[in-house]
Amino acid sequence: MSKKVRGSIMLLLTAIIWGLAFVAQSDGMNYVGPFTYNASRTLLGGVVLIPVIALFRLKPQKNKADAPEKAPLKTTVIGGIVCGAVFFIASTLQQIGITMTTAGKAGFVTALYIVIVPIIGVIIYRKTTLKIWICCAIAIAGFYFLCISSDFSVSAGDLLVLACAFFFAVHIMVIDQFNAKNTDGMLMSCIQFFTAGIMMLACMFIFEKPDINAIFAAWLPIIYGGVMSCGVAYTLQILGQRHTEPTVATLLMSLESVFAALSGWLLLGESLSVKEICGCALVFIAVVLAQIDFRHRTSDA
């Protein structure tokens, strides 16, 4: 299996886990505030990664001599702190924005990061092909069909979620920059969670009144959000992006909204209209097209 395919599979798994986390996150907000939920799951995600990192350090590495030289520890630490700070901003804007707008609008506006990423790429002189732009347009149309069910008007919540989409795009680009330096992906992910978690913990005590009983009552969504959504999915994102071009990575991860709709249908008994099914199909088509290389391959003969 090629590194590109392996990276794509990691990002697809990331999207599936995040899509299922939609159910957990919605349930968690019934017990605790946004900062309390985010702080709990993010710090749990960091704790879960500690023994995993220890096991990988003890495991003998094959073909170590042929492997590219790892970045200095200082670079990995800096990467984790920067990613954590950006992740904190994006998650906070999303949680606050969702309370001021509809879930459908929030899902659509957040998905705009798939367009923001190639725009940022152009700004930093990274070439983006016409095919990727076309795939982004198809995906945006799909998200519209999937998420928007009423007249689209702009509110303060919509603007907050749009800012969240921008910071999630920045998060993807920051990961790409530090991956290019060959940082330790799992360690960087762990540092990211503790950085964001400490910031969320501070906000929790400043803006909310955390209740230990409420936190225990929300144990299941917190564990899923911490272990799977943070510990597993965000680590898969960092490792998967190592072998995937950023704009293609965003398209793969944008399947999160499709899997969220499907999980709602399968797990919560929510219905999918013909329009929403068409939206899922368009996003899926966009992702598949982004993975296909249409360039003419010359024969080895």
MIVEX-870509 format. One record per residue (C-alpha): residue number from 1; residue in one letter; x negated, y, z. Coordinates in nm, 2 decimals. Each point is the difference from the previous one (the first is absolute). Layout:
BEGIN
<pt k="NUM" r="A" X="X" Y="Y" Z="Z"/>
...
//
This chain:
BEGIN
<pt k="1" r="M" X="0.00" Y="0.00" Z="0.00"/>
<pt k="2" r="S" X="-0.14" Y="0.34" Z="-0.10"/>
<pt k="3" r="K" X="-0.06" Y="0.28" Z="0.25"/>
<pt k="4" r="K" X="0.26" Y="0.21" Z="-0.19"/>
<pt k="5" r="V" X="0.27" Y="-0.26" Z="0.03"/>
<pt k="6" r="R" X="-0.09" Y="-0.06" Z="0.36"/>
<pt k="7" r="G" X="0.03" Y="0.37" Z="0.07"/>
<pt k="8" r="S" X="0.34" Y="0.02" Z="-0.17"/>
<pt k="9" r="I" X="0.13" Y="-0.29" Z="0.20"/>
<pt k="10" r="M" X="-0.11" Y="0.17" Z="0.33"/>
<pt k="11" r="L" X="0.18" Y="0.32" Z="-0.10"/>
<pt k="12" r="L" X="0.31" Y="-0.20" Z="-0.10"/>
<pt k="13" r="L" X="0.00" Y="-0.17" Z="0.34"/>
<pt k="14" r="T" X="-0.04" Y="0.35" Z="0.16"/>
<pt k="15" r="A" X="0.31" Y="0.12" Z="-0.18"/>
<pt k="16" r="I" X="0.20" Y="-0.30" Z="0.11"/>
<pt k="17" r="I" X="-0.10" Y="0.04" Z="0.36"/>
<pt k="18" r="W" X="0.08" Y="0.38" Z="-0.01"/>
<pt k="19" r="G" X="0.33" Y="-0.07" Z="-0.16"/>
<pt k="20" r="L" X="0.10" Y="-0.24" Z="0.27"/>
<pt k="21" r="A" X="-0.12" Y="0.25" Z="0.26"/>
<pt k="22" r="F" X="0.28" Y="0.23" Z="-0.11"/>
<pt k="23" r="V" X="0.24" Y="-0.22" Z="0.20"/>
<pt k="24" r="A" X="-0.23" Y="0.00" Z="0.31"/>
<pt k="25" r="Q" X="-0.07" Y="0.37" Z="-0.01"/>
<pt k="26" r="S" X="0.38" Y="0.08" Z="-0.02"/>
<pt k="27" r="D" X="0.07" Y="-0.23" Z="0.29"/>
<pt k="28" r="G" X="-0.29" Y="0.14" Z="0.21"/>
<pt k="29" r="M" X="0.14" Y="0.35" Z="-0.03"/>
<pt k="30" r="N" X="0.31" Y="-0.12" Z="0.19"/>
<pt k="31" r="Y" X="-0.21" Y="-0.04" Z="0.31"/>
<pt k="32" r="V" X="-0.28" Y="0.25" Z="0.00"/>
<pt k="33" r="G" X="-0.11" Y="0.33" Z="-0.16"/>
<pt k="34" r="P" X="-0.21" Y="0.02" Z="-0.32"/>
<pt k="35" r="F" X="-0.33" Y="0.09" Z="0.18"/>
<pt k="36" r="T" X="0.06" Y="-0.28" Z="0.26"/>
<pt k="37" r="Y" X="0.07" Y="-0.26" Z="-0.27"/>
<pt k="38" r="N" X="-0.29" Y="0.11" Z="-0.22"/>
<pt k="39" r="A" X="-0.25" Y="0.02" Z="0.29"/>
<pt k="40" r="S" X="0.10" Y="-0.35" Z="0.12"/>
<pt k="41" r="R" X="-0.02" Y="-0.17" Z="-0.33"/>
<pt k="42" r="T" X="-0.31" Y="0.18" Z="-0.12"/>
<pt k="43" r="L" X="-0.20" Y="-0.07" Z="0.32"/>
<pt k="44" r="L" X="0.12" Y="-0.36" Z="-0.01"/>
<pt k="45" r="G" X="-0.12" Y="-0.02" Z="-0.36"/>
<pt k="46" r="G" X="-0.35" Y="0.11" Z="0.11"/>
<pt k="47" r="V" X="-0.01" Y="-0.25" Z="0.29"/>
<pt k="48" r="V" X="0.10" Y="-0.29" Z="-0.23"/>
<pt k="49" r="L" X="-0.29" Y="0.07" Z="-0.23"/>
<pt k="50" r="I" X="-0.27" Y="-0.02" Z="0.27"/>
<pt k="51" r="P" X="-0.01" Y="-0.38" Z="0.03"/>
<pt k="52" r="V" X="0.04" Y="-0.03" Z="-0.38"/>
<pt k="53" r="I" X="-0.31" Y="0.22" Z="-0.05"/>
<pt k="54" r="A" X="-0.19" Y="-0.20" Z="0.26"/>
<pt k="55" r="L" X="0.08" Y="-0.33" Z="-0.17"/>
<pt k="56" r="F" X="-0.11" Y="0.13" Z="-0.34"/>
<pt k="57" r="R" X="-0.32" Y="0.13" Z="0.15"/>
<pt k="58" r="L" X="-0.07" Y="-0.35" Z="0.15"/>
<pt k="59" r="K" X="0.08" Y="-0.18" Z="-0.33"/>
<pt k="60" r="P" X="-0.31" Y="-0.06" Z="-0.22"/>
<pt k="61" r="Q" X="0.01" Y="0.20" Z="-0.32"/>
<pt k="62" r="K" X="-0.06" Y="-0.18" Z="-0.33"/>
<pt k="63" r="N" X="-0.23" Y="0.15" Z="-0.27"/>
<pt k="64" r="K" X="-0.09" Y="0.28" Z="0.24"/>
<pt k="65" r="A" X="-0.31" Y="0.07" Z="-0.20"/>
<pt k="66" r="D" X="0.21" Y="0.08" Z="-0.31"/>
<pt k="67" r="A" X="0.25" Y="0.21" Z="0.18"/>
<pt k="68" r="P" X="-0.01" Y="0.38" Z="-0.04"/>
<pt k="69" r="E" X="-0.16" Y="0.18" Z="0.29"/>
<pt k="70" r="K" X="0.26" Y="0.11" Z="0.26"/>
<pt k="71" r="A" X="0.03" Y="0.37" Z="0.09"/>
<pt k="72" r="P" X="-0.15" Y="0.11" Z="0.33"/>
<pt k="73" r="L" X="0.23" Y="-0.04" Z="0.30"/>
<pt k="74" r="K" X="0.02" Y="0.38" Z="0.03"/>
<pt k="75" r="T" X="0.17" Y="0.02" Z="-0.34"/>
<pt k="76" r="T" X="0.26" Y="-0.27" Z="0.09"/>
<pt k="77" r="V" X="0.08" Y="0.18" Z="0.33"/>
<pt k="78" r="I" X="0.04" Y="0.34" Z="-0.18"/>
<pt k="79" r="G" X="0.22" Y="-0.17" Z="-0.26"/>
<pt k="80" r="G" X="0.22" Y="-0.16" Z="0.27"/>
<pt k="81" r="I" X="0.04" Y="0.34" Z="0.18"/>
<pt k="82" r="V" X="0.08" Y="0.19" Z="-0.32"/>
<pt k="83" r="C" X="0.25" Y="-0.27" Z="-0.11"/>
<pt k="84" r="G" X="0.16" Y="-0.01" Z="0.35"/>
<pt k="85" r="A" X="0.04" Y="0.38" Z="0.00"/>
<pt k="86" r="V" X="0.17" Y="0.00" Z="-0.34"/>
<pt k="87" r="F" X="0.21" Y="-0.30" Z="0.09"/>
<pt k="88" r="F" X="0.12" Y="0.18" Z="0.32"/>
<pt k="89" r="I" X="0.11" Y="0.31" Z="-0.20"/>
<pt k="90" r="A" X="0.18" Y="-0.21" Z="-0.27"/>
<pt k="91" r="S" X="0.18" Y="-0.22" Z="0.25"/>
<pt k="92" r="T" X="0.10" Y="0.29" Z="0.22"/>
<pt k="93" r="L" X="0.14" Y="0.20" Z="-0.29"/>
<pt k="94" r="Q" X="0.19" Y="-0.30" Z="-0.13"/>
<pt k="95" r="Q" X="0.16" Y="-0.08" Z="0.34"/>
<pt k="96" r="I" X="0.11" Y="0.36" Z="0.07"/>
<pt k="97" r="G" X="0.11" Y="0.05" Z="-0.36"/>
<pt k="98" r="I" X="0.22" Y="-0.32" Z="0.00"/>
<pt k="99" r="T" X="0.20" Y="0.15" Z="0.30"/>
<pt k="100" r="M" X="0.08" Y="0.30" Z="-0.22"/>
<pt k="101" r="T" X="0.10" Y="-0.16" Z="-0.33"/>
<pt k="102" r="T" X="0.16" Y="-0.32" Z="-0.13"/>
<pt k="103" r="A" X="-0.19" Y="-0.32" Z="-0.02"/>
<pt k="104" r="G" X="0.05" Y="-0.02" Z="-0.37"/>
<pt k="105" r="K" X="-0.15" Y="0.34" Z="-0.06"/>
<pt k="106" r="A" X="-0.29" Y="-0.08" Z="0.23"/>
<pt k="107" r="G" X="-0.07" Y="-0.32" Z="-0.18"/>
<pt k="108" r="F" X="0.00" Y="0.17" Z="-0.34"/>
<pt k="109" r="V" X="-0.21" Y="0.31" Z="0.11"/>
<pt k="110" r="T" X="-0.26" Y="-0.22" Z="0.18"/>
<pt k="111" r="A" X="-0.03" Y="-0.20" Z="-0.32"/>
<pt k="112" r="L" X="-0.13" Y="0.31" Z="-0.18"/>
<pt k="113" r="Y" X="-0.35" Y="-0.09" Z="0.13"/>
<pt k="114" r="I" X="-0.02" Y="-0.22" Z="-0.31"/>
<pt k="115" r="V" X="-0.01" Y="0.32" Z="-0.21"/>
<pt k="116" r="I" X="-0.20" Y="0.21" Z="0.25"/>
<pt k="117" r="V" X="-0.29" Y="-0.25" Z="0.00"/>
<pt k="118" r="P" X="-0.08" Y="0.03" Z="-0.37"/>
<pt k="119" r="I" X="0.04" Y="0.38" Z="0.02"/>
<pt k="120" r="I" X="-0.25" Y="0.00" Z="0.28"/>
<pt k="121" r="G" X="-0.22" Y="-0.22" Z="-0.21"/>
<pt k="122" r="V" X="0.01" Y="0.25" Z="-0.29"/>
<pt k="123" r="I" X="-0.09" Y="0.28" Z="0.25"/>
<pt k="124" r="I" X="-0.31" Y="-0.20" Z="0.11"/>
<pt k="125" r="Y" X="-0.09" Y="-0.08" Z="-0.36"/>
<pt k="126" r="R" X="0.11" Y="-0.37" Z="0.01"/>
<pt k="127" r="K" X="0.14" Y="-0.10" Z="-0.34"/>
<pt k="128" r="T" X="0.36" Y="-0.14" Z="0.00"/>
<pt k="129" r="T" X="0.12" Y="-0.18" Z="-0.31"/>
<pt k="130" r="L" X="0.32" Y="0.08" Z="-0.19"/>
<pt k="131" r="K" X="0.13" Y="-0.35" Z="0.08"/>
<pt k="132" r="I" X="-0.02" Y="0.08" Z="0.38"/>
<pt k="133" r="W" X="0.19" Y="0.33" Z="-0.05"/>
<pt k="134" r="I" X="0.27" Y="-0.19" Z="-0.19"/>
<pt k="135" r="C" X="0.02" Y="-0.26" Z="0.27"/>
<pt k="136" r="C" X="0.03" Y="0.27" Z="0.27"/>
<pt k="137" r="A" X="0.29" Y="0.16" Z="-0.19"/>
<pt k="138" r="I" X="0.18" Y="-0.34" Z="-0.03"/>
<pt k="139" r="A" X="-0.06" Y="-0.07" Z="0.37"/>
<pt k="140" r="I" X="0.14" Y="0.35" Z="0.10"/>
<pt k="141" r="A" X="0.31" Y="-0.07" Z="-0.21"/>
<pt k="142" r="G" X="0.03" Y="-0.33" Z="0.17"/>
<pt k="143" r="F" X="-0.02" Y="0.16" Z="0.35"/>
<pt k="144" r="Y" X="0.26" Y="0.25" Z="-0.10"/>
<pt k="145" r="F" X="0.25" Y="-0.28" Z="-0.10"/>
<pt k="146" r="L" X="-0.10" Y="-0.19" Z="0.32"/>
<pt k="147" r="C" X="0.02" Y="0.27" Z="0.26"/>
<pt k="148" r="I" X="0.21" Y="0.30" Z="-0.11"/>
<pt k="149" r="S" X="0.37" Y="-0.05" Z="0.03"/>
<pt k="150" r="S" X="0.12" Y="0.36" Z="0.04"/>
<pt k="151" r="D" X="-0.08" Y="0.34" Z="-0.14"/>
<pt k="152" r="F" X="-0.37" Y="0.08" Z="0.05"/>
<pt k="153" r="S" X="-0.04" Y="0.32" Z="0.21"/>
<pt k="154" r="V" X="-0.31" Y="0.12" Z="0.17"/>
<pt k="155" r="S" X="0.00" Y="0.03" Z="0.38"/>
<pt k="156" r="A" X="-0.26" Y="0.06" Z="0.26"/>
<pt k="157" r="G" X="-0.02" Y="-0.37" Z="0.06"/>
<pt k="158" r="D" X="-0.06" Y="-0.06" Z="-0.37"/>
<pt k="159" r="L" X="-0.29" Y="0.24" Z="0.00"/>
<pt k="160" r="L" X="-0.15" Y="-0.17" Z="0.31"/>
<pt k="161" r="V" X="0.02" Y="-0.34" Z="-0.17"/>
<pt k="162" r="L" X="-0.15" Y="0.15" Z="-0.32"/>
<pt k="163" r="A" X="-0.29" Y="0.12" Z="0.21"/>
<pt k="164" r="C" X="-0.02" Y="-0.35" Z="0.14"/>
<pt k="165" r="A" X="-0.02" Y="-0.14" Z="-0.35"/>
<pt k="166" r="F" X="-0.29" Y="0.23" Z="-0.07"/>
<pt k="167" r="F" X="-0.19" Y="-0.11" Z="0.31"/>
<pt k="168" r="F" X="0.07" Y="-0.37" Z="-0.08"/>
<pt k="169" r="A" X="-0.16" Y="0.07" Z="-0.34"/>
<pt k="170" r="V" X="-0.29" Y="0.16" Z="0.17"/>
<pt k="171" r="H" X="-0.03" Y="-0.30" Z="0.22"/>
<pt k="172" r="I" X="-0.03" Y="-0.23" Z="-0.30"/>
<pt k="173" r="M" X="-0.26" Y="0.22" Z="-0.16"/>
<pt k="174" r="V" X="-0.20" Y="0.02" Z="0.33"/>
<pt k="175" r="I" X="0.00" Y="-0.38" Z="0.02"/>
<pt k="176" r="D" X="-0.12" Y="-0.02" Z="-0.36"/>
<pt k="177" r="Q" X="-0.29" Y="0.25" Z="0.07"/>
<pt k="178" r="F" X="-0.12" Y="-0.20" Z="0.31"/>
<pt k="179" r="N" X="0.04" Y="-0.33" Z="-0.18"/>
<pt k="180" r="A" X="-0.23" Y="0.13" Z="-0.27"/>
<pt k="181" r="K" X="-0.27" Y="0.03" Z="0.27"/>
<pt k="182" r="N" X="0.06" Y="-0.37" Z="0.09"/>
<pt k="183" r="T" X="0.12" Y="0.06" Z="0.36"/>
<pt k="184" r="D" X="0.11" Y="-0.28" Z="0.23"/>
<pt k="185" r="G" X="0.37" Y="-0.01" Z="-0.10"/>
<pt k="186" r="M" X="0.14" Y="-0.18" Z="0.31"/>
<pt k="187" r="L" X="-0.20" Y="0.21" Z="0.24"/>
<pt k="188" r="M" X="0.10" Y="0.32" Z="-0.17"/>
<pt k="189" r="S" X="0.37" Y="-0.11" Z="0.02"/>
<pt k="190" r="C" X="-0.04" Y="-0.07" Z="0.37"/>
<pt k="191" r="I" X="-0.16" Y="0.34" Z="0.07"/>
<pt k="192" r="Q" X="0.28" Y="0.16" Z="-0.21"/>
<pt k="193" r="F" X="0.27" Y="-0.15" Z="0.22"/>
<pt k="194" r="F" X="-0.17" Y="0.10" Z="0.33"/>
<pt k="195" r="T" X="-0.05" Y="0.35" Z="-0.14"/>
<pt k="196" r="A" X="0.36" Y="0.04" Z="-0.11"/>
<pt k="197" r="G" X="0.13" Y="-0.18" Z="0.31"/>
<pt k="198" r="I" X="-0.18" Y="0.23" Z="0.24"/>
<pt k="199" r="M" X="0.14" Y="0.31" Z="-0.18"/>
<pt k="200" r="M" X="0.35" Y="-0.15" Z="0.01"/>
<pt k="201" r="L" X="-0.04" Y="-0.09" Z="0.36"/>
<pt k="202" r="A" X="-0.08" Y="0.36" Z="0.09"/>
<pt k="203" r="C" X="0.30" Y="0.12" Z="-0.20"/>
<pt k="204" r="M" X="0.22" Y="-0.26" Z="0.17"/>
<pt k="205" r="F" X="-0.08" Y="0.14" Z="0.35"/>
<pt k="206" r="I" X="0.04" Y="0.36" Z="-0.13"/>
<pt k="207" r="F" X="0.32" Y="-0.02" Z="-0.20"/>
<pt k="208" r="E" X="0.18" Y="-0.31" Z="0.14"/>
<pt k="209" r="K" X="0.07" Y="-0.17" Z="0.33"/>
<pt k="210" r="P" X="-0.12" Y="-0.36" Z="-0.05"/>
<pt k="211" r="D" X="0.19" Y="-0.27" Z="0.19"/>
<pt k="212" r="I" X="-0.18" Y="-0.32" Z="0.06"/>
<pt k="213" r="N" X="0.33" Y="-0.19" Z="0.01"/>
<pt k="214" r="A" X="0.10" Y="0.14" Z="-0.34"/>
<pt k="215" r="I" X="-0.34" Y="-0.10" Z="-0.14"/>
<pt k="216" r="F" X="0.05" Y="-0.36" Z="0.12"/>
<pt k="217" r="A" X="0.35" Y="0.00" Z="-0.14"/>
<pt k="218" r="A" X="-0.15" Y="0.09" Z="-0.34"/>
<pt k="219" r="W" X="-0.27" Y="-0.27" Z="0.03"/>
<pt k="220" r="L" X="0.09" Y="-0.19" Z="-0.32"/>
<pt k="221" r="P" X="0.00" Y="0.30" Z="-0.25"/>
<pt k="222" r="I" X="-0.31" Y="0.13" Z="0.18"/>
<pt k="223" r="I" X="-0.18" Y="-0.33" Z="-0.04"/>
<pt k="224" r="Y" X="0.09" Y="-0.03" Z="-0.36"/>
<pt k="225" r="G" X="-0.10" Y="0.36" Z="-0.07"/>
<pt k="226" r="G" X="-0.33" Y="-0.04" Z="0.19"/>
<pt k="227" r="V" X="-0.11" Y="-0.35" Z="-0.10"/>
<pt k="228" r="M" X="0.14" Y="-0.03" Z="-0.35"/>
<pt k="229" r="S" X="0.06" Y="0.36" Z="-0.13"/>
<pt k="230" r="C" X="-0.32" Y="0.15" Z="0.16"/>
<pt k="231" r="G" X="-0.24" Y="-0.28" Z="0.08"/>
<pt k="232" r="V" X="0.06" Y="-0.21" Z="-0.31"/>
<pt k="233" r="A" X="0.15" Y="0.23" Z="-0.27"/>
<pt k="234" r="Y" X="-0.22" Y="0.31" Z="0.04"/>
<pt k="235" r="T" X="-0.31" Y="-0.23" Z="0.02"/>
<pt k="236" r="L" X="0.11" Y="-0.17" Z="-0.32"/>
<pt k="237" r="Q" X="0.04" Y="0.34" Z="-0.16"/>
<pt k="238" r="I" X="-0.36" Y="0.10" Z="0.08"/>
<pt k="239" r="L" X="-0.14" Y="-0.34" Z="-0.12"/>
<pt k="240" r="G" X="0.23" Y="-0.01" Z="-0.31"/>
<pt k="241" r="Q" X="-0.08" Y="0.35" Z="-0.11"/>
<pt k="242" r="R" X="-0.37" Y="-0.10" Z="0.00"/>
<pt k="243" r="H" X="0.07" Y="-0.18" Z="-0.33"/>
<pt k="244" r="T" X="0.29" Y="0.20" Z="-0.14"/>
<pt k="245" r="E" X="0.01" Y="0.34" Z="-0.17"/>
<pt k="246" r="P" X="0.19" Y="0.25" Z="0.23"/>
<pt k="247" r="T" X="0.28" Y="0.08" Z="-0.24"/>
<pt k="248" r="V" X="0.07" Y="-0.37" Z="-0.06"/>
<pt k="249" r="A" X="-0.02" Y="-0.06" Z="0.37"/>
<pt k="250" r="T" X="0.27" Y="0.26" Z="0.06"/>
<pt k="251" r="L" X="0.23" Y="-0.17" Z="-0.24"/>
<pt k="252" r="L" X="-0.05" Y="-0.33" Z="0.16"/>
<pt k="253" r="M" X="0.06" Y="0.14" Z="0.35"/>
<pt k="254" r="S" X="0.30" Y="0.20" Z="-0.12"/>
<pt k="255" r="L" X="0.18" Y="-0.34" Z="-0.03"/>
<pt k="256" r="E" X="0.05" Y="0.06" Z="0.38"/>
<pt k="257" r="S" X="0.33" Y="0.17" Z="-0.08"/>
<pt k="258" r="V" X="0.12" Y="-0.28" Z="-0.22"/>
<pt k="259" r="F" X="-0.08" Y="-0.26" Z="0.27"/>
<pt k="260" r="A" X="0.17" Y="0.23" Z="0.26"/>
<pt k="261" r="A" X="0.32" Y="-0.01" Z="-0.21"/>
<pt k="262" r="L" X="-0.03" Y="-0.37" Z="-0.05"/>
<pt k="263" r="S" X="-0.06" Y="-0.07" Z="0.37"/>
<pt k="264" r="G" X="0.30" Y="0.21" Z="0.09"/>
<pt k="265" r="W" X="0.20" Y="-0.21" Z="-0.24"/>
<pt k="266" r="L" X="-0.13" Y="-0.34" Z="0.12"/>
<pt k="267" r="L" X="-0.04" Y="0.07" Z="0.38"/>
<pt k="268" r="L" X="0.26" Y="0.27" Z="0.07"/>
<pt k="269" r="G" X="0.26" Y="-0.10" Z="-0.25"/>
<pt k="270" r="E" X="-0.01" Y="0.33" Z="-0.18"/>
<pt k="271" r="S" X="0.12" Y="0.01" Z="-0.35"/>
<pt k="272" r="L" X="-0.19" Y="0.10" Z="-0.31"/>
<pt k="273" r="S" X="0.19" Y="0.18" Z="-0.27"/>
<pt k="274" r="V" X="-0.08" Y="-0.04" Z="-0.37"/>
<pt k="275" r="K" X="-0.17" Y="0.33" Z="0.00"/>
<pt k="276" r="E" X="-0.23" Y="-0.10" Z="0.29"/>
<pt k="277" r="I" X="-0.08" Y="-0.33" Z="-0.17"/>
<pt k="278" r="C" X="-0.10" Y="0.19" Z="-0.31"/>
<pt k="279" r="G" X="-0.22" Y="0.22" Z="0.21"/>
<pt k="280" r="C" X="-0.18" Y="-0.31" Z="0.15"/>
<pt k="281" r="A" X="-0.04" Y="-0.13" Z="-0.35"/>
<pt k="282" r="L" X="-0.16" Y="0.32" Z="-0.13"/>
<pt k="283" r="V" X="-0.25" Y="0.02" Z="0.29"/>
<pt k="284" r="F" X="-0.09" Y="-0.36" Z="-0.06"/>
<pt k="285" r="I" X="-0.05" Y="0.06" Z="-0.37"/>
<pt k="286" r="A" X="-0.22" Y="0.30" Z="0.07"/>
<pt k="287" r="V" X="-0.22" Y="-0.20" Z="0.23"/>
<pt k="288" r="V" X="-0.04" Y="-0.29" Z="-0.24"/>
<pt k="289" r="L" X="-0.08" Y="0.24" Z="-0.29"/>
<pt k="290" r="A" X="-0.27" Y="0.16" Z="0.21"/>
<pt k="291" r="Q" X="-0.17" Y="-0.34" Z="0.05"/>
<pt k="292" r="I" X="0.00" Y="-0.09" Z="-0.37"/>
<pt k="293" r="D" X="-0.31" Y="0.09" Z="-0.21"/>
<pt k="294" r="F" X="0.12" Y="0.10" Z="-0.34"/>
<pt k="295" r="R" X="-0.34" Y="0.07" Z="-0.14"/>
<pt k="296" r="H" X="-0.12" Y="-0.21" Z="-0.29"/>
<pt k="297" r="R" X="-0.24" Y="-0.27" Z="0.12"/>
<pt k="298" r="T" X="-0.27" Y="-0.09" Z="-0.25"/>
<pt k="299" r="S" X="-0.08" Y="-0.36" Z="-0.06"/>
<pt k="300" r="D" X="-0.31" Y="-0.15" Z="0.15"/>
<pt k="301" r="A" X="-0.07" Y="-0.17" Z="-0.32"/>
//
